[in-house]
């Protein structure tokens, strides 16, 4: 059905945005002693906001899928700029 197809298309689009977010973290972050790449929310927001104004939503989706980790339930620009976001894959 058309509704089912729209749902599949939306899921695919979000998946591509999550992949792009992980690439941005990988390219702007730093590799820690544990081998994982991390970036602060402030750095990521500054870099990624030109790509997508939905950076927090995409981060939450990436965390739900086990791709990134960070402290707290929600991130706010200005307040949480020092929160470290780590790639888990």
PDB file of N, CA, C and O in Angstrom:
ATOM      1  N   UNK A   1       0.831  -1.182   0.000  1.00  0.00           N
ATOM      2  CA  UNK A   1       0.000   0.000   0.000  1.00  0.00           C
ATOM      3  C   UNK A   1       0.878   1.248   0.000  1.00  0.00           C
ATOM      4  O   UNK A   1       2.075   1.172   0.276  1.00  0.00           O
ATOM      5  N   UNK A   2       0.289   2.372  -0.304  1.00  0.00           N
ATOM      6  CA  UNK A   2       1.046   3.630  -0.324  1.00  0.00           C
ATOM      7  C   UNK A   2       1.529   4.025   1.070  1.00  0.00           C
ATOM      8  O   UNK A   2       2.645   4.518   1.232  1.00  0.00           O
ATOM      9  N   UNK A   3       0.684   3.805   2.068  1.00  0.00           N
ATOM     10  CA  UNK A   3       1.064   4.144   3.439  1.00  0.00           C
ATOM     11  C   UNK A   3       2.262   3.316   3.880  1.00  0.00           C
ATOM     12  O   UNK A   3       3.197   3.831   4.494  1.00  0.00           O
ATOM     13  N   UNK A   4       2.221   2.035   3.560  1.00  0.00           N
ATOM     14  CA  UNK A   4       3.337   1.149   3.915  1.00  0.00           C
ATOM     15  C   UNK A   4       4.625   1.593   3.215  1.00  0.00           C
ATOM     16  O   UNK A   4       5.698   1.582   3.819  1.00  0.00           O
ATOM     17  N   UNK A   5       4.517   1.981   1.952  1.00  0.00           N
ATOM     18  CA  UNK A   5       5.689   2.431   1.196  1.00  0.00           C
ATOM     19  C   UNK A   5       6.251   3.728   1.769  1.00  0.00           C
ATOM     20  O   UNK A   5       7.467   3.885   1.872  1.00  0.00           O
ATOM     21  N   UNK A   6       5.370   4.660   2.144  1.00  0.00           N
ATOM     22  CA  UNK A   6       5.837   5.908   2.756  1.00  0.00           C
ATOM     23  C   UNK A   6       6.582   5.619   4.056  1.00  0.00           C
ATOM     24  O   UNK A   6       7.599   6.251   4.343  1.00  0.00           O
ATOM     25  N   UNK A   7       6.081   4.670   4.840  1.00  0.00           N
ATOM     26  CA  UNK A   7       6.749   4.279   6.084  1.00  0.00           C
ATOM     27  C   UNK A   7       8.122   3.704   5.826  1.00  0.00           C
ATOM     28  O   UNK A   7       9.077   4.027   6.532  1.00  0.00           O
ATOM     29  N   UNK A   8       8.233   2.848   4.810  1.00  0.00           N
ATOM     30  CA  UNK A   8       9.530   2.266   4.451  1.00  0.00           C
ATOM     31  C   UNK A   8      10.496   3.342   3.969  1.00  0.00           C
ATOM     32  O   UNK A   8      11.676   3.324   4.319  1.00  0.00           O
ATOM     33  N   UNK A   9       9.996   4.276   3.168  1.00  0.00           N
ATOM     34  CA  UNK A   9      10.838   5.373   2.664  1.00  0.00           C
ATOM     35  C   UNK A   9      11.350   6.242   3.807  1.00  0.00           C
ATOM     36  O   UNK A   9      12.519   6.628   3.819  1.00  0.00           O
ATOM     37  N   UNK A  10      10.482   6.552   4.767  1.00  0.00           N
ATOM     38  CA  UNK A  10      10.873   7.381   5.913  1.00  0.00           C
ATOM     39  C   UNK A  10      11.921   6.661   6.758  1.00  0.00           C
ATOM     40  O   UNK A  10      12.888   7.279   7.205  1.00  0.00           O
ATOM     41  N   UNK A  11      11.737   5.370   6.977  1.00  0.00           N
ATOM     42  CA  UNK A  11      12.699   4.579   7.752  1.00  0.00           C
ATOM     43  C   UNK A  11      14.058   4.569   7.059  1.00  0.00           C
ATOM     44  O   UNK A  11      15.093   4.690   7.714  1.00  0.00           O
ATOM     45  N   UNK A  12      14.054   4.427   5.760  1.00  0.00           N
ATOM     46  CA  UNK A  12      15.292   4.426   4.988  1.00  0.00           C
ATOM     47  C   UNK A  12      15.993   5.775   5.071  1.00  0.00           C
ATOM     48  O   UNK A  12      17.216   5.833   5.199  1.00  0.00           O
ATOM     49  N   UNK A  13      15.220   6.866   4.999  1.00  0.00           N
ATOM     50  CA  UNK A  13      15.780   8.213   5.079  1.00  0.00           C
ATOM     51  C   UNK A  13      16.446   8.447   6.430  1.00  0.00           C
ATOM     52  O   UNK A  13      17.550   8.990   6.494  1.00  0.00           O
ATOM     53  N   UNK A  14      15.781   8.041   7.510  1.00  0.00           N
ATOM     54  CA  UNK A  14      16.335   8.206   8.853  1.00  0.00           C
ATOM     55  C   UNK A  14      17.601   7.369   8.987  1.00  0.00           C
ATOM     56  O   UNK A  14      18.573   7.814   9.596  1.00  0.00           O
ATOM     57  N   UNK A  15      17.602   6.166   8.427  1.00  0.00           N
ATOM     58  CA  UNK A  15      18.791   5.319   8.463  1.00  0.00           C
ATOM     59  C   UNK A  15      19.977   5.985   7.794  1.00  0.00           C
ATOM     60  O   UNK A  15      21.100   5.902   8.292  1.00  0.00           O
ATOM     61  N   UNK A  16      19.740   6.643   6.672  1.00  0.00           N
ATOM     62  CA  UNK A  16      20.827   7.359   5.987  1.00  0.00           C
ATOM     63  C   UNK A  16      21.324   8.524   6.823  1.00  0.00           C
ATOM     64  O   UNK A  16      22.525   8.792   6.851  1.00  0.00           O
ATOM     65  N   UNK A  17      20.418   9.229   7.510  1.00  0.00           N
ATOM     66  CA  UNK A  17      20.839  10.344   8.360  1.00  0.00           C
ATOM     67  C   UNK A  17      21.667   9.849   9.541  1.00  0.00           C
ATOM     68  O   UNK A  17      22.634  10.505   9.928  1.00  0.00           O
ATOM     69  N   UNK A  18      21.307   8.712  10.117  1.00  0.00           N
ATOM     70  CA  UNK A  18      22.089   8.136  11.213  1.00  0.00           C
ATOM     71  C   UNK A  18      23.485   7.770  10.721  1.00  0.00           C
ATOM     72  O   UNK A  18      24.473   8.049  11.400  1.00  0.00           O
ATOM     73  N   UNK A  19      23.575   7.148   9.550  1.00  0.00           N
ATOM     74  CA  UNK A  19      24.877   6.796   8.969  1.00  0.00           C
ATOM     75  C   UNK A  19      25.722   8.046   8.739  1.00  0.00           C
ATOM     76  O   UNK A  19      26.919   8.053   9.027  1.00  0.00           O
ATOM     77  N   UNK A  20      25.098   9.099   8.220  1.00  0.00           N
ATOM     78  CA  UNK A  20      25.815  10.347   7.967  1.00  0.00           C
ATOM     79  C   UNK A  20      26.318  10.958   9.271  1.00  0.00           C
ATOM     80  O   UNK A  20      27.440  11.462   9.330  1.00  0.00           O
ATOM     81  N   UNK A  21      25.493  10.916  10.313  1.00  0.00           N
ATOM     82  CA  UNK A  21      25.889  11.430  11.616  1.00  0.00           C
ATOM     83  C   UNK A  21      27.124  10.679  12.129  1.00  0.00           C
ATOM     84  O   UNK A  21      28.061  11.302  12.629  1.00  0.00           O
ATOM     85  N   UNK A  22      27.129   9.358  12.011  1.00  0.00           N
ATOM     86  CA  UNK A  22      28.275   8.563  12.457  1.00  0.00           C
ATOM     87  C   UNK A  22      29.529   8.927  11.669  1.00  0.00           C
ATOM     88  O   UNK A  22      30.623   8.964  12.233  1.00  0.00           O
ATOM     89  N   UNK A  23      29.385   9.195  10.378  1.00  0.00           N
ATOM     90  CA  UNK A  23      30.532   9.622   9.572  1.00  0.00           C
ATOM     91  C   UNK A  23      31.064  10.969  10.038  1.00  0.00           C
ATOM     92  O   UNK A  23      32.277  11.173  10.088  1.00  0.00           O
ATOM     93  N   UNK A  24      30.166  11.890  10.379  1.00  0.00           N
ATOM     94  CA  UNK A  24      30.585  13.201  10.868  1.00  0.00           C
ATOM     95  C   UNK A  24      31.325  13.046  12.198  1.00  0.00           C
ATOM     96  O   UNK A  24      32.353  13.692  12.407  1.00  0.00           O
ATOM     97  N   UNK A  25      30.818  12.201  13.097  1.00  0.00           N
ATOM     98  CA  UNK A  25      31.499  11.965  14.371  1.00  0.00           C
ATOM     99  C   UNK A  25      32.889  11.382  14.108  1.00  0.00           C
ATOM    100  O   UNK A  25      33.872  11.814  14.711  1.00  0.00           O
ATOM    101  N   UNK A  26      32.964  10.412  13.218  1.00  0.00           N
ATOM    102  CA  UNK A  26      34.242   9.770  12.905  1.00  0.00           C
ATOM    103  C   UNK A  26      35.245  10.776  12.341  1.00  0.00           C
ATOM    104  O   UNK A  26      36.432  10.707  12.656  1.00  0.00           O
ATOM    105  N   UNK A  27      34.780  11.708  11.513  1.00  0.00           N
ATOM    106  CA  UNK A  27      35.705  12.642  10.858  1.00  0.00           C
ATOM    107  C   UNK A  27      36.072  13.831  11.739  1.00  0.00           C
ATOM    108  O   UNK A  27      37.140  14.415  11.554  1.00  0.00           O
ATOM    109  N   UNK A  28      35.210  14.211  12.702  1.00  0.00           N
ATOM    110  CA  UNK A  28      35.505  15.380  13.534  1.00  0.00           C
ATOM    111  C   UNK A  28      35.982  15.013  14.928  1.00  0.00           C
ATOM    112  O   UNK A  28      36.575  15.842  15.618  1.00  0.00           O
ATOM    113  N   UNK A  29      35.731  13.775  15.353  1.00  0.00           N
ATOM    114  CA  UNK A  29      36.078  13.365  16.711  1.00  0.00           C
ATOM    115  C   UNK A  29      37.528  12.953  16.856  1.00  0.00           C
ATOM    116  O   UNK A  29      38.318  13.018  15.914  1.00  0.00           O
ATOM    117  N   UNK A  30      37.847  12.531  18.054  1.00  0.00           N
ATOM    118  CA  UNK A  30      39.198  12.069  18.371  1.00  0.00           C
ATOM    119  C   UNK A  30      39.123  10.646  18.903  1.00  0.00           C
ATOM    120  O   UNK A  30      38.190  10.281  19.618  1.00  0.00           O
ATOM    121  N   UNK A  31      40.126   9.848  18.539  1.00  0.00           N
ATOM    122  CA  UNK A  31      40.188   8.471  19.003  1.00  0.00           C
ATOM    123  C   UNK A  31      40.795   8.445  20.407  1.00  0.00           C
ATOM    124  O   UNK A  31      41.876   8.986  20.639  1.00  0.00           O
ATOM    125  N   UNK A  32      40.090   7.814  21.329  1.00  0.00           N
ATOM    126  CA  UNK A  32      40.555   7.728  22.715  1.00  0.00           C
ATOM    127  C   UNK A  32      41.466   6.535  22.920  1.00  0.00           C
ATOM    128  O   UNK A  32      41.730   5.780  21.985  1.00  0.00           O
ATOM    129  N   UNK A  33      41.944   6.365  24.141  1.00  0.00           N
ATOM    130  CA  UNK A  33      42.818   5.242  24.497  1.00  0.00           C
ATOM    131  C   UNK A  33      42.123   3.899  24.289  1.00  0.00           C
ATOM    132  O   UNK A  33      42.777   2.882  24.054  1.00  0.00           O
ATOM    133  N   UNK A  34      40.796   3.905  24.378  1.00  0.00           N
ATOM    134  CA  UNK A  34      40.032   2.668  24.178  1.00  0.00           C
ATOM    135  C   UNK A  34      39.801   2.357  22.703  1.00  0.00           C
ATOM    136  O   UNK A  34      39.204   1.334  22.368  1.00  0.00           O
ATOM    137  N   UNK A  35      40.277   3.246  21.811  1.00  0.00           N
ATOM    138  CA  UNK A  35      40.126   3.030  20.377  1.00  0.00           C
ATOM    139  C   UNK A  35      38.841   3.576  19.797  1.00  0.00           C
ATOM    140  O   UNK A  35      38.653   3.563  18.581  1.00  0.00           O
ATOM    141  N   UNK A  36      37.957   4.057  20.652  1.00  0.00           N
ATOM    142  CA  UNK A  36      36.682   4.604  20.178  1.00  0.00           C
ATOM    143  C   UNK A  36      36.808   6.089  19.874  1.00  0.00           C
ATOM    144  O   UNK A  36      37.586   6.804  20.504  1.00  0.00           O
ATOM    145  N   UNK A  37      36.032   6.538  18.902  1.00  0.00           N
ATOM    146  CA  UNK A  37      36.037   7.946  18.503  1.00  0.00           C
ATOM    147  C   UNK A  37      34.963   8.691  19.279  1.00  0.00           C
ATOM    148  O   UNK A  37      33.823   8.235  19.369  1.00  0.00           O
ATOM    149  N   UNK A  38      35.333   9.849  19.844  1.00  0.00           N
ATOM    150  CA  UNK A  38      34.403  10.668  20.619  1.00  0.00           C
ATOM    151  C   UNK A  38      34.482  12.121  20.170  1.00  0.00           C
ATOM    152  O   UNK A  38      35.495  12.582  19.645  1.00  0.00           O
ATOM    153  N   UNK A  39      33.382  12.822  20.395  1.00  0.00           N
ATOM    154  CA  UNK A  39      33.287  14.246  20.084  1.00  0.00           C
ATOM    155  C   UNK A  39      32.340  14.860  21.107  1.00  0.00           C
ATOM    156  O   UNK A  39      31.442  14.178  21.602  1.00  0.00           O
ATOM    157  N   UNK A  40      32.524  16.134  21.430  1.00  0.00           N
ATOM    158  CA  UNK A  40      31.573  16.768  22.350  1.00  0.00           C
ATOM    159  C   UNK A  40      30.318  17.158  21.573  1.00  0.00           C
ATOM    160  O   UNK A  40      30.359  17.357  20.359  1.00  0.00           O
ATOM    161  N   UNK A  41      29.208  17.263  22.292  1.00  0.00           N
ATOM    162  CA  UNK A  41      27.956  17.662  21.669  1.00  0.00           C
ATOM    163  C   UNK A  41      28.082  19.033  21.015  1.00  0.00           C
ATOM    164  O   UNK A  41      27.556  19.257  19.925  1.00  0.00           O
ATOM    165  N   UNK A  42      28.782  19.950  21.684  1.00  0.00           N
ATOM    166  CA  UNK A  42      28.965  21.291  21.126  1.00  0.00           C
ATOM    167  C   UNK A  42      29.670  21.256  19.779  1.00  0.00           C
ATOM    168  O   UNK A  42      29.241  21.910  18.828  1.00  0.00           O
ATOM    169  N   UNK A  43      30.765  20.481  19.699  1.00  0.00           N
ATOM    170  CA  UNK A  43      31.490  20.332  18.429  1.00  0.00           C
ATOM    171  C   UNK A  43      30.601  19.722  17.363  1.00  0.00           C
ATOM    172  O   UNK A  43      30.536  20.200  16.231  1.00  0.00           O
ATOM    173  N   UNK A  44      29.916  18.651  17.752  1.00  0.00           N
ATOM    174  CA  UNK A  44      29.064  17.950  16.791  1.00  0.00           C
ATOM    175  C   UNK A  44      27.935  18.841  16.310  1.00  0.00           C
ATOM    176  O   UNK A  44      27.644  18.886  15.115  1.00  0.00           O
ATOM    177  N   UNK A  45      27.295  19.550  17.232  1.00  0.00           N
ATOM    178  CA  UNK A  45      26.189  20.415  16.855  1.00  0.00           C
ATOM    179  C   UNK A  45      26.652  21.489  15.885  1.00  0.00           C
ATOM    180  O   UNK A  45      25.983  21.771  14.891  1.00  0.00           O
ATOM    181  N   UNK A  46      27.801  22.087  16.177  1.00  0.00           N
ATOM    182  CA  UNK A  46      28.339  23.140  15.317  1.00  0.00           C
ATOM    183  C   UNK A  46      28.622  22.621  13.905  1.00  0.00           C
ATOM    184  O   UNK A  46      28.349  23.306  12.919  1.00  0.00           O
ATOM    185  N   UNK A  47      29.166  21.417  13.818  1.00  0.00           N
ATOM    186  CA  UNK A  47      29.496  20.820  12.521  1.00  0.00           C
ATOM    187  C   UNK A  47      28.252  20.316  11.804  1.00  0.00           C
ATOM    188  O   UNK A  47      28.078  20.558  10.610  1.00  0.00           O
ATOM    189  N   UNK A  48      27.392  19.621  12.526  1.00  0.00           N
ATOM    190  CA  UNK A  48      26.281  18.891  11.905  1.00  0.00           C
ATOM    191  C   UNK A  48      25.061  19.757  11.643  1.00  0.00           C
ATOM    192  O   UNK A  48      24.235  19.403  10.801  1.00  0.00           O
ATOM    193  N   UNK A  49      24.918  20.901  12.347  1.00  0.00           N
ATOM    194  CA  UNK A  49      23.703  21.701  12.180  1.00  0.00           C
ATOM    195  C   UNK A  49      23.578  22.234  10.751  1.00  0.00           C
ATOM    196  O   UNK A  49      22.469  22.501  10.288  1.00  0.00           O
ATOM    197  N   UNK A  50      24.701  22.391  10.052  1.00  0.00           N
ATOM    198  CA  UNK A  50      24.616  22.845   8.667  1.00  0.00           C
ATOM    199  C   UNK A  50      24.096  21.722   7.771  1.00  0.00           C
ATOM    200  O   UNK A  50      23.576  21.983   6.686  1.00  0.00           O
ATOM    201  N   UNK A  51      24.235  20.477   8.219  1.00  0.00           N
ATOM    202  CA  UNK A  51      23.756  19.327   7.451  1.00  0.00           C
ATOM    203  C   UNK A  51      22.289  19.053   7.775  1.00  0.00           C
ATOM    204  O   UNK A  51      21.486  18.789   6.880  1.00  0.00           O
ATOM    205  N   UNK A  52      21.949  19.118   9.051  1.00  0.00           N
ATOM    206  CA  UNK A  52      20.587  18.803   9.468  1.00  0.00           C
ATOM    207  C   UNK A  52      20.245  19.555  10.749  1.00  0.00           C
ATOM    208  O   UNK A  52      21.047  19.613  11.681  1.00  0.00           O
ATOM    209  N   UNK A  53      19.062  20.121  10.783  1.00  0.00           N
ATOM    210  CA  UNK A  53      18.636  20.814  12.000  1.00  0.00           C
ATOM    211  C   UNK A  53      18.019  19.838  12.998  1.00  0.00           C
ATOM    212  O   UNK A  53      17.493  20.264  14.026  1.00  0.00           O
ATOM    213  N   UNK A  54      18.074  18.543  12.716  1.00  0.00           N
ATOM    214  CA  UNK A  54      17.492  17.520  13.577  1.00  0.00           C
ATOM    215  C   UNK A  54      18.562  16.709  14.291  1.00  0.00           C
ATOM    216  O   UNK A  54      18.356  15.526  14.564  1.00  0.00           O
ATOM    217  N   UNK A  55      19.700  17.320  14.599  1.00  0.00           N
ATOM    218  CA  UNK A  55      20.841  16.590  15.145  1.00  0.00           C
ATOM    219  C   UNK A  55      20.489  15.826  16.420  1.00  0.00           C
ATOM    220  O   UNK A  55      20.936  14.690  16.578  1.00  0.00           O
ATOM    221  N   UNK A  56      19.718  16.395  17.322  1.00  0.00           N
ATOM    222  CA  UNK A  56      19.387  15.709  18.577  1.00  0.00           C
ATOM    223  C   UNK A  56      18.519  14.487  18.298  1.00  0.00           C
ATOM    224  O   UNK A  56      18.753  13.419  18.864  1.00  0.00           O
ATOM    225  N   UNK A  57      17.537  14.632  17.446  1.00  0.00           N
ATOM    226  CA  UNK A  57      16.683  13.493  17.107  1.00  0.00           C
ATOM    227  C   UNK A  57      17.453  12.360  16.458  1.00  0.00           C
ATOM    228  O   UNK A  57      17.207  11.189  16.747  1.00  0.00           O
ATOM    229  N   UNK A  58      18.375  12.702  15.591  1.00  0.00           N
ATOM    230  CA  UNK A  58      19.189  11.682  14.927  1.00  0.00           C
ATOM    231  C   UNK A  58      20.122  11.022  15.938  1.00  0.00           C
ATOM    232  O   UNK A  58      20.344   9.813  15.875  1.00  0.00           O
ATOM    233  N   UNK A  59      20.677  11.813  16.881  1.00  0.00           N
ATOM    234  CA  UNK A  59      21.519  11.237  17.945  1.00  0.00           C
ATOM    235  C   UNK A  59      20.728  10.245  18.801  1.00  0.00           C
ATOM    236  O   UNK A  59      21.230   9.173  19.141  1.00  0.00           O
ATOM    237  N   UNK A  60      19.496  10.606  19.146  1.00  0.00           N
ATOM    238  CA  UNK A  60      18.670   9.709  19.947  1.00  0.00           C
ATOM    239  C   UNK A  60      18.376   8.420  19.188  1.00  0.00           C
ATOM    240  O   UNK A  60      18.384   7.337  19.774  1.00  0.00           O
ATOM    241  N   UNK A  61      18.122   8.533  17.905  1.00  0.00           N
ATOM    242  CA  UNK A  61      17.872   7.345  17.084  1.00  0.00           C
ATOM    243  C   UNK A  61      19.126   6.475  17.001  1.00  0.00           C
ATOM    244  O   UNK A  61      19.045   5.250  17.098  1.00  0.00           O
ATOM    245  N   UNK A  62      20.294   7.119  16.818  1.00  0.00           N
ATOM    246  CA  UNK A  62      21.553   6.370  16.741  1.00  0.00           C
ATOM    247  C   UNK A  62      21.828   5.646  18.062  1.00  0.00           C
ATOM    248  O   UNK A  62      22.313   4.515  18.064  1.00  0.00           O
ATOM    249  N   UNK A  63      21.517   6.303  19.189  1.00  0.00           N
ATOM    250  CA  UNK A  63      21.712   5.651  20.486  1.00  0.00           C
ATOM    251  C   UNK A  63      20.761   4.473  20.645  1.00  0.00           C
ATOM    252  O   UNK A  63      21.147   3.427  21.165  1.00  0.00           O
ATOM    253  N   UNK A  64      19.537   4.636  20.205  1.00  0.00           N
ATOM    254  CA  UNK A  64      18.547   3.556  20.288  1.00  0.00           C
ATOM    255  C   UNK A  64      19.036   2.319  19.541  1.00  0.00           C
ATOM    256  O   UNK A  64      18.750   1.192  19.946  1.00  0.00           O
ATOM    257  N   UNK A  65      19.775   2.530  18.449  1.00  0.00           N
ATOM    258  CA  UNK A  65      20.293   1.419  17.648  1.00  0.00           C
ATOM    259  C   UNK A  65      21.680   0.964  18.105  1.00  0.00           C
ATOM    260  O   UNK A  65      22.302   0.124  17.454  1.00  0.00           O
ATOM    261  N   UNK A  66      22.168   1.517  19.224  1.00  0.00           N
ATOM    262  CA  UNK A  66      23.433   1.082  19.791  1.00  0.00           C
ATOM    263  C   UNK A  66      24.668   1.566  19.048  1.00  0.00           C
ATOM    264  O   UNK A  66      25.741   0.976  19.178  1.00  0.00           O
ATOM    265  N   UNK A  67      24.528   2.642  18.264  1.00  0.00           N
ATOM    266  CA  UNK A  67      25.652   3.144  17.481  1.00  0.00           C
ATOM    267  C   UNK A  67      26.467   4.204  18.213  1.00  0.00           C
ATOM    268  O   UNK A  67      27.665   4.341  17.968  1.00  0.00           O
ATOM    269  N   UNK A  68      25.830   4.954  19.105  1.00  0.00           N
ATOM    270  CA  UNK A  68      26.522   5.987  19.885  1.00  0.00           C
ATOM    271  C   UNK A  68      26.085   5.894  21.338  1.00  0.00           C
ATOM    272  O   UNK A  68      25.037   5.332  21.657  1.00  0.00           O
ATOM    273  N   UNK A  69      26.916   6.462  22.215  1.00  0.00           N
ATOM    274  CA  UNK A  69      26.574   6.522  23.626  1.00  0.00           C
ATOM    275  C   UNK A  69      26.869   7.909  24.170  1.00  0.00           C
ATOM    276  O   UNK A  69      27.831   8.555  23.755  1.00  0.00           O
ATOM    277  N   UNK A  70      26.031   8.367  25.106  1.00  0.00           N
ATOM    278  CA  UNK A  70      26.260   9.634  25.794  1.00  0.00           C
ATOM    279  C   UNK A  70      25.421   9.658  27.060  1.00  0.00           C
ATOM    280  O   UNK A  70      24.427   8.941  27.177  1.00  0.00           O
ATOM    281  N   UNK A  71      25.841  10.505  28.018  1.00  0.00           N
ATOM    282  CA  UNK A  71      25.141  10.639  29.297  1.00  0.00           C
ATOM    283  C   UNK A  71      23.874  11.466  29.122  1.00  0.00           C
ATOM    284  O   UNK A  71      23.830  12.386  28.305  1.00  0.00           O
ATOM    285  N   UNK A  72      22.859  11.137  29.887  1.00  0.00           N
ATOM    286  CA  UNK A  72      21.625  11.914  29.900  1.00  0.00           C
ATOM    287  C   UNK A  72      20.589  11.405  28.931  1.00  0.00           C
ATOM    288  O   UNK A  72      20.875  10.606  28.040  1.00  0.00           O
ATOM    289  N   UNK A  73      19.384  11.885  29.124  1.00  0.00           N
ATOM    290  CA  UNK A  73      18.267  11.485  28.268  1.00  0.00           C
ATOM    291  C   UNK A  73      18.115  12.381  27.054  1.00  0.00           C
ATOM    292  O   UNK A  73      17.730  11.919  25.980  1.00  0.00           O
ATOM    293  N   UNK A  74      18.419  13.668  27.222  1.00  0.00           N
ATOM    294  CA  UNK A  74      18.231  14.654  26.158  1.00  0.00           C
ATOM    295  C   UNK A  74      19.423  15.585  26.161  1.00  0.00           C
ATOM    296  O   UNK A  74      20.055  15.784  27.198  1.00  0.00           O
ATOM    297  N   UNK A  75      19.739  16.161  25.007  1.00  0.00           N
ATOM    298  CA  UNK A  75      20.841  17.106  24.888  1.00  0.00           C
ATOM    299  C   UNK A  75      20.298  18.457  24.452  1.00  0.00           C
ATOM    300  O   UNK A  75      19.462  18.542  23.553  1.00  0.00           O
ATOM    301  N   UNK A  76      20.782  19.512  25.098  1.00  0.00           N
ATOM    302  CA  UNK A  76      20.338  20.866  24.794  1.00  0.00           C
ATOM    303  C   UNK A  76      21.533  21.705  24.376  1.00  0.00           C
ATOM    304  O   UNK A  76      22.568  21.705  25.043  1.00  0.00           O
ATOM    305  N   UNK A  77      21.385  22.412  23.276  1.00  0.00           N
ATOM    306  CA  UNK A  77      22.451  23.283  22.798  1.00  0.00           C
ATOM    307  C   UNK A  77      22.744  24.331  23.865  1.00  0.00           C
ATOM    308  O   UNK A  77      21.822  24.902  24.447  1.00  0.00           O
ATOM    309  N   UNK A  78      24.020  24.584  24.122  1.00  0.00           N
ATOM    310  CA  UNK A  78      24.436  25.540  25.138  1.00  0.00           C
ATOM    311  C   UNK A  78      24.604  24.883  26.492  1.00  0.00           C
ATOM    312  O   UNK A  78      25.652  25.034  27.120  1.00  0.00           O
ATOM    313  N   UNK A  79      23.602  24.160  26.958  1.00  0.00           N
ATOM    314  CA  UNK A  79      23.643  23.516  28.275  1.00  0.00           C
ATOM    315  C   UNK A  79      24.507  22.255  28.269  1.00  0.00           C
ATOM    316  O   UNK A  79      25.224  22.001  29.236  1.00  0.00           O
ATOM    317  N   UNK A  80      24.452  21.472  27.212  1.00  0.00           N
ATOM    318  CA  UNK A  80      25.127  20.166  27.166  1.00  0.00           C
ATOM    319  C   UNK A  80      26.288  20.130  26.180  1.00  0.00           C
ATOM    320  O   UNK A  80      26.651  19.057  25.697  1.00  0.00           O
ATOM    321  N   UNK A  81      26.876  21.284  25.874  1.00  0.00           N
ATOM    322  CA  UNK A  81      27.938  21.333  24.868  1.00  0.00           C
ATOM    323  C   UNK A  81      29.159  20.489  25.226  1.00  0.00           C
ATOM    324  O   UNK A  81      29.899  20.076  24.334  1.00  0.00           O
ATOM    325  N   UNK A  82      29.383  20.226  26.516  1.00  0.00           N
ATOM    326  CA  UNK A  82      30.555  19.445  26.936  1.00  0.00           C
ATOM    327  C   UNK A  82      30.270  17.946  27.089  1.00  0.00           C
ATOM    328  O   UNK A  82      31.174  17.184  27.430  1.00  0.00           O
ATOM    329  N   UNK A  83      29.049  17.522  26.847  1.00  0.00           N
ATOM    330  CA  UNK A  83      28.718  16.101  26.921  1.00  0.00           C
ATOM    331  C   UNK A  83      29.451  15.376  25.798  1.00  0.00           C
ATOM    332  O   UNK A  83      29.428  15.805  24.645  1.00  0.00           O
ATOM    333  N   UNK A  84      30.111  14.258  26.160  1.00  0.00           N
ATOM    334  CA  UNK A  84      30.884  13.495  25.184  1.00  0.00           C
ATOM    335  C   UNK A  84      29.992  12.444  24.531  1.00  0.00           C
ATOM    336  O   UNK A  84      29.290  11.692  25.206  1.00  0.00           O
ATOM    337  N   UNK A  85      30.039  12.413  23.199  1.00  0.00           N
ATOM    338  CA  UNK A  85      29.301  11.431  22.411  1.00  0.00           C
ATOM    339  C   UNK A  85      30.333  10.484  21.818  1.00  0.00           C
ATOM    340  O   UNK A  85      31.289  10.926  21.182  1.00  0.00           O
ATOM    341  N   UNK A  86      30.147   9.189  22.020  1.00  0.00           N
ATOM    342  CA  UNK A  86      31.119   8.193  21.601  1.00  0.00           C
ATOM    343  C   UNK A  86      30.505   7.225  20.604  1.00  0.00           C
ATOM    344  O   UNK A  86      29.397   6.731  20.811  1.00  0.00           O
ATOM    345  N   UNK A  87      31.225   6.955  19.521  1.00  0.00           N
ATOM    346  CA  UNK A  87      30.815   5.927  18.568  1.00  0.00           C
ATOM    347  C   UNK A  87      31.033   4.567  19.221  1.00  0.00           C
ATOM    348  O   UNK A  87      32.105   4.313  19.770  1.00  0.00           O
ATOM    349  N   UNK A  88      30.047   3.702  19.171  1.00  0.00           N
ATOM    350  CA  UNK A  88      30.148   2.390  19.817  1.00  0.00           C
ATOM    351  C   UNK A  88      30.389   1.261  18.833  1.00  0.00           C
ATOM    352  O   UNK A  88      30.699   0.142  19.241  1.00  0.00           O
ATOM    353  N   UNK A  89      30.254   1.530  17.572  1.00  0.00           N
ATOM    354  CA  UNK A  89      30.400   0.449  16.585  1.00  0.00           C
ATOM    355  C   UNK A  89      31.827   0.075  16.331  1.00  0.00           C
ATOM    356  O   UNK A  89      32.098  -0.816  15.527  1.00  0.00           O
TER     357      UNK A  89
END
